[in-house]
Amino acid sequence: MNSVERAFSENGLLANAISGFSPRQAQIDMAMEVALAIENKSSLIVEAGTGTGKTFAYLIPALLASKEAAEQEESSKKIIVSTGTKNLQEQLFHKDMPLIRKVLATNAQIALLKGRANYLCLYRLEQYQSGGGQLDAQMLSDLVKVKTWANTTVSGDIGELVNVQEGSAIFPYVTSTVDNCLARDCPHVKDCYLIKAREKAIDADLVVVNHHLFFADMALKDTGFGELIPKADVVIFDEAHQISDIASEYFGEAFSTRQLLDLCSDVLQVYRTSLTDVKQLGRAAEKLMKTTQEFRLLFPYDPERGNWRERHRQGRIASAFAVIKTDLDFLYQVIKLCVSRNDAIDNCFERAVTLLAKYDLMANLEVTGMSFWYETTRRHVVLHQTPLSVADKFSAYVKASGAGWIFTSATLAVDGTFEHFAKPLGLNQANHLLLDSPFDYQEQSQLVVPRFLPEVNHRNRASALADLAIPLIKASGGACFMLFTSYRVMNQVAELLEGRVENPLLVQGQMAKQTLLSEFIDNDKAVLLATASFWEGVDVRGDKLTCVIIDKLPFASPDDPLLQARSEDVKRQGGDPFYHIQLPQAVIALKQGVGRLIRDVSDQGIMVICDDRLVNRPYGEVFLKSLPDMKRSRNLEQAAQFLQTITDDVGDKT
C-alpha cells in the first residue's frame, strides 16, 4: 500500500482527522490515477461524478508528491491548481487546503492569486483622488469608501470591500489593466499589491489561480507572472469543461470600446492634472471619446453577439469604424509630442500604439483560420479575432512543460467518451477515467419530461411553462430553481407567476448573483428564476432545493458567430457540425444544470426538463445516456406527489 492509498484507507490520515470520513472507491481510484500521472509526467482526463470527492482526490496525491520530493532533499514539486470560478478558488484556499495541510502534516506554502482587476492600484487611486472631475456622485461616494479601506488593507484584494457593490463603476478607476499599468516605472511599485501577491505565488509550493489568469499568462498577455507557470511540476484544472473556449479567447485578440474610453479617460486625467499646457491633448481625447460612444450607438441597446465580417460590410458601421482609426491616430500623434514628460503620458503612448495595432487586426478581415466576431454590453462593443483551433499550440505547451497535467470536472464525457473535450485541446495521448457518482439517483430523484408542451419557439411557450411550474412549486413549498436558456423567456415566466404563487420570486438581474443565492437559501419558500450563470457552480444542499425545472435543451444559438465559424471548419473536413460541436456542447451544459439537484447522499428531488426532443429525437438518447440514472417519468402529477412526500417528510422532522 503506497502513501496515497494509506491516506484514503479506513484507518488512514483522512479517517483519523475528519469525523465521519469513510473510504470511497471512486475517490481512491481517482487519487491513484492522479498520483500516476504526476509520477509519469503524463496527462489525465477525469470525469468525477458529483459526490466523488474529486478535490481531495487530486490535492492529496499532489501535496504528498511535493512533500516526498522535499523529504528526499529534492526541491518540492510546484503545483498549480486552476479553477473556473472565484467561489471554488476561495473554497480551495480557505477551506480545503488548510484541512489537507493539517491532515498531511506538511509545511507546504500555499498562495491564492487572482487577476490584476482584483487588486487595488495605489497609483490610480492617487490619480483619481486628486482629480475626480470625471466621477459622478455615486462613484465619488464609493471612492471615499475605497480610500478608507485602502488605509487598512494588507492584501489590497477588493473582494474585502463589503460596503461597495460588486459591479461598482469605481473599480476600473482604482484597479489596473495590462494596458494602463506603469509596471516598473510606477512610483508605487514597491508597495504594489499585485506584485506582492505574485511574489508570494512564486515562492509558494501550491498556487490557486483561475482559468482566465492561467491562459492570459500562457498566451503572454501579461507580465510579471510568466516565471510562475514554467516552473510547475503539476498542473491541475478543476471545472476543466470550460477551458477549451477560454484558451481560444486568450490565443486570439480583442479590441474594445472600453479600451479606447479608458485611454481617453486617462489622457484627460493627465491633461487636467499635469499637462495643462497641451490643449490639443484634451481635445483629441474628447474627440475620440465621442467617436467611440457614437460607434456603440450603431448597435442595438440590448447585448448581442454577431459576425464582425458581416457587420463590417454595412456602410454605416464601416464608416464609423474608419473614423475611430482617424481619431485614434490623431490622439496618438498628440501624445507622441508629450513623450518623456511623465510616466503616465508615456504609458498612454504605449497603449495608443498597441490599440492602433489591434485596430489593424480587426480591419484585416481576409485572414483565414480565424473567426471575427463581436459582442456588445450596454456600454461597450468588443471585437474578437479567435483561432478556430488551439489544439497544436496547447498540446505543444503541455508536451514541452515536462509536468503532470490533470483535467477534471463532473461534466467532461459525452455518451461515455472524452473526444469532445480532448480533441480541441490536442490531448490525444491523455489517459481517461470516468467515475460515476456514488449517489443512488433511482431512489433520490426523478427525471420528468412533460407531455403536450408547445414547441420551444411557440408564442404560448412561456404561459405553458408557468402553468406547469405552479403545481410543482406548491408541492415543493418553494425550494425550486427554474433555469432558462434566455432572459426573455425567464422574464416572461416571472411576470406570469407573479400573483399566481404565494412564494417569493427571486429573478436574476434583481441583485448580484451571490446575494440572490443567499436570499434563496435563507428563505425556504423562495423560487429562483435564472439563466446560464446559475447552471453551474451553484451548490444548494438538502431540502433547500428539491425541484429544478429546465425550460429546454441548452443548444447554443445557431447565430453564434464562433459556432458558425467552427461549424464551417468541421464541414470543410467532411464532418457534421451538429454531432461534432452543437450536440456535445449542449450535453455538457445540460449535465451542469441537472447537477444542481442532487448534491449529497441525503438529497431528494425532481428534475423537470421541458423539452420532448429528449425522448422524441434520435439524439435525445445521447443526452439521456450522459445524465445520471434517475427514475424517469412523463407524469407531472406523480412528480408533484413525490415532491409533496419530500415536503411532508421535512415538515415531520421539524
N, C-alpha and C positions, 0 to 999 in steps of 0.2 A: 504494500500500500504506500503510494507516494504522498508528499506533503499536501497536495490538493485533495486527494481522496480522504486523508485523515482530517482535514479541516471541515469537510462536509459529513463526516461519519456520525454515527449515533452518539458516540461519546467524544466527539471531536471538539475543536476550538469553538465553532459556532454554537453547538449544543450546550456547551458549558457557559457561554457568555450571554446567550439570548434565551429568555424564558419561553418555553413552548416550541422551540425550534425542533423540527423533525426533518430528516433527510428526504429529499425529493429526487427520484431517479433522473428525471429530465434535467434538473438543475446540475446534478453531478455529471451527467453526460456532456452537457454544455461546457462546464468548467474544465473537464478533461480535454475536450477538443480545443478549447481556448489555450490551455497550457501547452498543448502540442503545437499549435500554430505559432505561439511565442518562441518555443524552443527551436522549431524548424525555420523560423522567419518566413512563414508562408501566409497565405490569405485564407480566411474562413468566413463563410456567409451562413448566418444562423437565424432562422425564424423561431422565436421562443414565444409560444402562446401565452396569453395573459395568465399570470399566476405561477409561471415557471420559476421566477426569482432570478431573472437574467442579470440584474445589476450585480448581485453578489457573485453570479457565475462568471462574470468577466473581471470584476475587481479583485477577487480573492487570488486567482492564479496570476494576474498581472503583478500585484503587490508582493506575492510570495516569490515570484521570479526576480523581482527587483531586490527583495531582502536577501535572497540566497546569493545573488551576484555580489552584493555588498559584503556578505559574510565571508565569501571566498576571496575577498580582497581585490575583487574587480570593481570597477565603477558600477554603481547601481544602475539598473535599466531605467531609461527615461520613458515615461508613459504619457501619452496624450489621450484624453477621453473627450470626444466631441459629441455634443447633443443638439437636438433640433429646436429645443425651446429653452427659454430662460428658466422656466419653472423646474425642469429636470436638472438644469445646470445648478440651480440653487439647492435642490434636494440632494443631489450627489455630494456637493461640497459641504453643506451644513448638517446633513443628517446621516447619509450612508457612509461617507468616508471616515468621519471621526469614529463611528462604531467599528468599522473594519480595522482601522489603525489600532484601536484598543484590543480587538479580538486577536490580531496577529502580533501584538506587542512590537510594532515596528515604529521607527522614528522617521519614516518617510515624510519628506516635506511635500505639502500639497498646496497648490495655488489655484485660484479662480481668476480667469482672465476673460474680460468682456471686450467688445468692440469699443473703439475710441468715443463713440457717441454716448457711452455710458459714464464717461469721466468728465468732471469739471475742468475747464480750461481757464487757468488763472489769468492768462494774458487777455483773453476775450472778455472775461468778466470785468477786468480793469478797463478795457476799451469802452464797453457799453455803460459802465458805471459812471465814467467821466463825461459821456455824451450820449444820453439816451433819447435824443430827439426823434428817432425813428420808431420808438416804442409807444404802444397805446397804454391806456390806464391799467388794464389787467396785466399786461406784460411788465409794466413798471412795478406793480404790486408783487408779482412773482419774483422780479429781480431783487427786490428788498429781502424776500424770504431766502432766496439763493445766497445772497450776500451774508445774511445772518448765519446760515448753515455753514458757509464756507469758512467762517472763523473757528469752527469746532471740529469739522470733519477730519478724519485721519486718512480715509481711503479715497475720498473725492468721488465715490460712486453715487451718482444722482438717484439711484434706487433708494437711498436713505431719506430722500426728501418726501416725507409723507404728506406734508401740507401744501405741496404743489401738484396739480393734476398731471397724470402720466403723459398726456398729449399736449402739455402747455407749449404755447408758441415761443416761450422764452428760451427753451433748451437749445435750439440751433445757435442762439447768440452767446451762450455760455459754455458750449462744448465745441470741439474742433472736428474738422473733416480732414481727409488726406490732402484735399486741395488747399485749405486755409491754414494748416498747421505750419508754424515757422521752424519746427524741428530744432536743430542745434543752435539756430540763430535767435531763438526765443529768449527774452530776458528772464523768464521764469523756468528755464529748462531744468535747473537743479531741484526745483520743487514740483515738477510736473507729475501729476498723479498717474497719468498713463505710463510714463517711463518707469515710475516706481513699481507699478503693477507688472510691467513686462520684465523688469529686473528680477522681481520676486519669482515670476514664472520661469525664467531662465535658470534660476538656482534650484527650483523645485524638482522633486522626483516624479511627481504626477501633476499634470496641469489639466484643468477642466476648461474647455473652450466651447464655442458653438460652431455649427457648420458654416455659417456665413464668415466668421472670423478665420476659420481654417482655410477655406478656399480663397478668401481675399488675400491671405498671405501666400498661399500656394501659387496664385496667379500673379504674384509680385505687384499687387495693387497697393501695398502698404510698405512702410519702412520701420526698422527697429524691432520687428518681430521675426524677421527672417532667420535669425540664428537659432530660434527655438525649435522649429519643426524638423530641420535636417538632423538634429541630434536624437530624435525619437527612436527608441528601440521597439516600442509597441504603440500602435495607433488603433484606437477603438472608436467606432461610430455607433452610438446608440440612436434610435429613431432614424436608422440608416435609409429607410424608404424615401427620404426627402433629398438625398444627396445628388442624385443624377441631375435634377433640374437646377439645384444650387450651383453645382460645378459648371454647368453650361452658362449660367448667368455670369459667373466670375471669369470664365475664359473668354467671354465676349466683352463688349464695350457698351457704355451708356452715356448719353448726353441729355441733360435735363434743363428745363427752365429754372429749376431750383438752383442749380449750379451757377447759372447766369445771374439770377437775382441775388444770390449770396455774394457773388463777386461785386456786383453793383453796390450792394449794401455796405460791404467792407471798404470799397473805394470811397464812397460817400463819407464813411466814418473817418477815414484817414484825411480826406479833404477838410472836413469840419473841425478836426482836432489838431492837425499838424501841418497840412499843406494848403492853408487857406489862400495862398497867393496864386495857386494854379486853378483859375476859374474854369478852364476847359475840363478839368478833372471831374468836377461836379456835373457839368453839362453833359459830358459824354456818358457818365454813369446813369444819369437820369434818362437820357435818350434811349440807351439800351434797355433800361428797366421798363420803359413804356412800350417799346417794341416787343419785348418778351411777354409782357402781360397781354398785349393785343393778340399775340400768336396763340396764347391759351384760349382766348375768347372765340377763336375759329372752330374749336372743338365743342361738342355738347357739354352741358353743365355736369351731367351725371358721369361718373367714372366709366371708362370703356377701354378695350384693347382692340387693336386693329393692325392691318398690314401697312407698314410705312411706305413700301414701294408703291402700293396702290394709292395711298392717301397723298403722297407727294405728287402724283400725276394731276391732282386737282389744282387748277390755276391759282386760286387764292392762297392755298397752303404753300405752294412752291414759291410764290412771290413773297409772302410774309417770311418764309424761311430764309430767302435770299437777303431780305432786309436785316435779319438778325446777323448774318455774316458781315454785312456792311458796317453795322453799328458796333459789333464786337471788334472788328478790325480798327475802327476809329478809336475806340476806348483803348485798345492795345497800343496804338501809336501815341496817344496822350500819356499813358502810363510810362511808356518807354522813355519819354522826356524826363521823367521823375526818378528813374532808376538810380539807386545808391543814396537817395536822400534819407530813407529809413528802411528798416527791415520789413515793416508792414507793406509798404508800397512795392518792395522787391518781391514779396510773396504774391501780391496781386498780379505783378507782371508775369511771374511763372505760371499762375493759374490761367491768365489770358492766353498765353502760348499754348498751354495744354488744351484749353477749350477750343481754340481755333483748329487744332489738330483733330480733336474729336468731331467738330463740325464737319470737317472734310471727310471723315469716315462715314458719317451719316448721309453725306451728299453723294458719295460714290456708291450708287445702288446697283452697279453691274457686277459687283464681287460675287463669286459663286461659293457654295458650301456654307453660306451664312443665311440666317433668317433676319430680315429687317422688320421690326415691329415697334409699335408704340403703345403706351398705356397712359391714361390720364387719371389724376386725382382731382379733387375740387379746385385745387390751386395750380397744379403743375402738369406739364407734359414731359414724359420720359421717352426718349428714343433709344432703342436697343439694337445692337448687332450681335447676334448669338450664333455660335457654331452649331451645326446640325449634329455633330458628334464630338464627344470629348474622349472617346474610348482610347485612342492612340496616346494622347497626352497623359491621361490619368494612369493607364496601365504602365507606361514607361516610368512615371514618377514612382509608382508602387514598387516596381522591379528594382529601380536604382536605389531605393531607400535602404534596402537591407534590413527591413523591420518586419515584425509580425503585424498583420492587419486583420482586424475583426470588424465585421459588418453585421449588426444585429437590430432586430425590430420584431414587434409582434405581427407585422404585416409586410412580408417580403415575397412570399410564394404566391403564385397564381396557378391554380389547378395542380398543386403539388410540385411545381418546378420553379427554378430561380432565374430562368433565362431573361425574363423581362427586366430584372434588376441587374444581372451580371453583364449582359451584352453591351448596354450603353456605356458602361464604365470599363469595358475591356477586361473584365475579371474572369477570363475563360479558364484559367488554371486554378481558381479558388476551390477549396473543399466546401461541401454543402452539408448542413444539418437542419432537419425540420423536426421541431419538437411540439407536440400537441399540448394544449392547456390541460392542467390537471383537474379542471372543474368538470362537474357532472352536468353538462348542458341539458341532457334529456330530462333530468329531474328539476333543474333550477330554472329552466326557461322555456318559452315557446316562441317560434317564428311564425308570424301570421302574415299572409299575403291576401288582402281583402279581395272579394269578387266585386264585379259590376261598377268599378270606378270609371269615370270618364277618362278618355285618352289624356296623356300627360300635358298636351298643349290645348286642351278643350277649355272654353271660356268659363265653364262651370266647375272647373277643377278645384279651385280654392274653396268654393262652397261645399263641395263633396268632402274635402279633407277636414273642414271644420265639423261637418255633421258626423263624420267618422270618429273624430277625436273626442267629442263631448261625452259619450257614454264611457269611454276608456278613462278620461280624466276623472269622471265621477266615481268610477270603480276603484281607481288608484288613490282617490282623495288628493290628487296633485302628484307630486313626486314624478313628474313627467317631462321628458325632453321631446320637443318637436324639431327635427333637424331638416333644413331645407337646402336646395341647391341654388336658390336665387332669393335675393332680398325682396323682389317684387311679390312673389307668392307668399313669403314669410309675412310681409306686412298686410297682405290681403287677408290671410287666415287670422292674424292677430286682431284685425278690425272685426271680422265676423264672430270671433269668440268673445269679444268684449261685450259684457252684459248677458251673455248666454251661459257663462260659467261663473261660479262664485269665487273661484280660485284667483289669486293674484297672477297676472300675466307679466312675465319678465321678457322683454323683447330686445334682441341685440341692437345696439345703437343707442339705447336709452342711457346707458352708462358704460364705463370701462369694463372689459371682459372679466377681470378678477372681482370687481365689485358686484357684477351681475351674478357670478358664480357663488360668491359669499352670501348674497341675498337669497339665492335658491337654496343653499344648504341650511341657512338659518330659518327658512320658512317651509315647514313640512307640506303645506298645501300649494306651494308655488308650481307654476308651469313655465318652462323656459322655451322660448322660440328663438332659434339661432341658425346661422349659416356655417360656411366652411370652417372657420377657426374653432368651432366647438365640436367638430367631427373627430378631432384628435387632441391628445394632451390634456384631457379633462378627466379627473378621477373622482367620482362620487360613489361612495360605497354604502352598502346596507339598504335600509328601507327609505333612504333619502331619494333613491331613483329606482323605480320599479317598472317604468314604461318608457320606451323610446320609439317614437314614430318618425320614419324617414319618408319624405314626400315622393322621391323617385330615385331610380338608379343614377348615380352621380357621373354620368358621361360628361366629359369636357365639351364645351361649346364647339361645334364644327367650324365656327368662325374664328376660333383662337388662331392667331397668325403663326405662332410657333408650332402648334399642332399641324396646321396646314402645310408648313414647310417640311416638317418631318414626314408627314404622310406622302408628300410628293417624292421625297427621297426614298421611302420604302417602295413606292410604286416603280421607281426607276430601277430598283434592284429586283423587281418581279414579285414583291411581297404584297400582302393585303394589309393596308393600314389599320383597318378595324380590328383584326385579330392580333396584329403585332403591337399596336400602340393604344388605341382607344379602349378596347376591352380590358387589357391588363391594368391600365391606369384606373379605370372605373372599379375594377375588382378590389384593388388596394384601397381606394377611397372608401368603398362600402365596408370593407373589413375594419377600417378605422372607426367608422360610425357605429357599426354593430358592437365593436369593442367597448363602447361606453357603458353597456348594460351590466354585464356580469364582471365585477372587479374583485370578488372574494368568494371563498368557498361557501359562505352562508347567504350570498346574494340570490335573489329571485326576481323574475320579471318577464315581461313580454317585449318582443321586438316586432314592430309592425312596419313592413316595407310596402308602401302603397304603389306598387308597380307590378302589374301582372305579366310583364315581359319576363320576369323572373321564372315563371312557370310555363309561359306560352311560346317563348322563343328558344331555338336550339342553344343559343349562347347562355341562356339562363342557367343551364347545368354547370357552366364554368363558375358562375357566381356561387351557386349552392355548394359545389364541391370545395370551394375555398373558404366557406363560412364554418363556424363551429357547428357541431352536430346537435342542433336544437330540435325539440319536438315540433313538427310542422302542422299547421292548421290553416284553413281559409275561413274559419268561423269566428267572427268578431264577438258573438255572444259568449262563446266558450272562453275566449280570451278575456272578456270582461269579468266572467265568473272566476277565472284563475286569479285575476288582479284583486277581485273582491276578497278572495280567500287569503291572499297575502296581506291585504289591508286589515282584515279581521284578526289575523294572527298577530300582527303588530299591536293592534288595539288590546288584545288579550294579555300580551306581555307587559304592556304599560299599565 
